Amino acid sequence: MATANTVNGRIERARTELTPAQMAAGSLFIVALGFTLLFVQDPLVHDSLHNFRHAAGIACH
């Protein structure tokens, strides 16, 4: 268990504890998040999210 605190240890632990369905769901989430972050730079979407953050009370600058 001494290797659990290293990156390799965490990857190995994930391989043994996660099911293929959980790995697929995690990968899909990462891909969807990356796609969203890449295309949310459209000015209209960016401005609407910016205004939403301010309306929610989140100071972003």
Secondary structure, DSSP 8 states (H G I E B T S, - for coil): -GGGGSHHHHHHHHHHHS-HHHHHHHHHHHHHHHHHHHHTTSHHHHHHHHHHHHHTT----
